[in-house]
Every structure is written in C-alpha cells, then in structure tokens.
C-alpha cells in the first residue's frame, strides 16, 4: 500500500492573494518530491517542505515577488 501511495504525484499547494490582479493565485511546488521512491523518505521530505513554506508564509514571504524558493 505505501509503495502505491509513493508512486503518485506529490506536491505542496497553497493559494496566495495577488493584490495587483485582485485574485487568488494557486501555487504548486514539487521540489523533486516525485523522484523519491521510498514512501517514508518521501513523506518526511513532504512534511519538511510543508513546514518550510508555512514558516516562510507566516513570516511575510510573498511567493509572487520572490520565486527562487519555488524551484
């Protein structure tokens, strides 16, 4: 079962308000998660990535102004 879940495409998705266009922008980030075959390692990396984006966003980071974190 775990291996089947690991084969699926994983990404972190969030929405950010684009003030210039007055709409929400959807942002999806994989950061090479889908290259990881081990289910436990993939989950660990996914959780770390989620936490990193949560901290950055709560700290005031604007993903529309500085995209390098989204590579």
Helices and strands as residue ranges (DSSP letters): H 2-7, E 12-18, E 23-29, G 33-35, H 39-58, G 68-70
